[in-house]
Amino acid sequence: MFSTRRPAPAERPKERRHTNPDAVAVIGLGRFGSALALELMRNGAEVLGIDDSENTVQELNGQLTTVARADATREEALRQLGVDEFDKVVVGIGTDIQASILVASRLLKFDRPEIWAKAITEPHAEILDQLGVHHVIRPEHDMGVRSAHLIRGRVLDFAQIDEGFAMVRCAVPEQVQQRPLDTLGLHTRYGVSIVAVRRPGEGWVPTELSTVLYEDDQVLVTGPTDKAEAFSNLS
């Protein structure tokens, strides 16, 4: 949780300005924030991690580009760390909704950052949205939606692209096996498109009109959610 105390001067790292467009500031390094920050690092981003827990800062020291202990609800602390010069900032604070809202409101005073913020409840998400946060992340809600689709049928993985539109990973229904894709009329018959295929022991590759699918393959199917799921459930 984020406290409202003023950190001692010794807790404040030296001022550092970030102008790299691939740099991301992550505020709140709990399970969500730290996992996100570490994944960003693995994908080549520069990451400034901020938390008010000394233990958390020590644990991530050396794993992120920069990690700082600070009270991120204070605008002065954010400016001192150069957060106002980042293009992208993530508010990963979870349990302290008040701190999450305060940090988001501070960030919105800065013209530059595009803001992602984690919400743990629907009212929390609604407030963040009303404040003007650019992207509200609802990990528990999104995982619940995904799990519901996995439980219901033969979908191997599910990603909601937009309201009513999804991508699913599934086995190849018998009806579309051993024929080139351009002869199947997938969009006309099923309302979906197959965009990638994975052969046994191989990686994913984009499909072509001449691609032929077989029983042991897996495919990525895009389309309206109900149609994509119906396709995955074909016998």
DAZIHU-V67179 format. One record per pair of residues at least 24 apart in sequence whose C-alpha atoms are under 7 Angstrom apart, sorted by sequence separation. I is the first residue (numbers start at 1). J is the second residue. If there is no record, write none. Layout:
# DAZIHU-V67179
i = [I,I]
j = [J,J]
This chain:
# DAZIHU-V67179
i = [22,23,24,25,26,27,89,94,196,87,88,89,90,91,92,93,94,194,195,38,73,84,86,87,88,89,90,91,92,94,194,195,85,86,87,88,89,90,91,97,101,182,194,84,181,182,193,194,73,84,180,181,192,193,73,180,181,192,193,72,75,180,181,192,180,191,179,178,179,178,192,177,178,191,192,177,190,177,190,172,172,172,171,172,171,172,170,171,169,170,2,169,170,169,168,169,167,168,167,168,13,167,166,167,12,166,11,12,25,165,166,33,165,166,173,32,164,165,168,25,164,173,174,24,170,173,7,23,25,26,27,28,29,7,18,24,25,26,27,28,6,15,16,17,24,25,26,27,28,15,16,19,21,26,27,4,15,18,19,3,17,18,2,155,155,154,154,153,1,2,1,2]
j = [46,47,48,49,50,51,113,118,220,112,113,114,115,116,117,118,119,219,220,64,99,110,112,113,114,115,116,117,118,120,220,221,112,113,114,115,116,117,118,124,128,209,221,112,209,210,221,222,102,113,209,210,221,222,103,210,211,222,223,103,106,211,212,223,212,223,212,212,213,213,227,213,214,227,228,214,227,215,231,214,215,217,217,218,218,219,218,219,218,219,52,219,220,220,220,221,220,221,221,222,68,222,222,223,69,223,69,70,83,223,224,92,224,225,232,92,224,225,228,86,225,234,235,86,232,235,70,86,88,89,90,91,92,71,82,88,89,90,91,92,71,80,81,82,89,90,91,92,93,81,82,85,87,92,93,71,82,85,86,71,85,86,71,229,232,232,233,233,95,96,96,99]
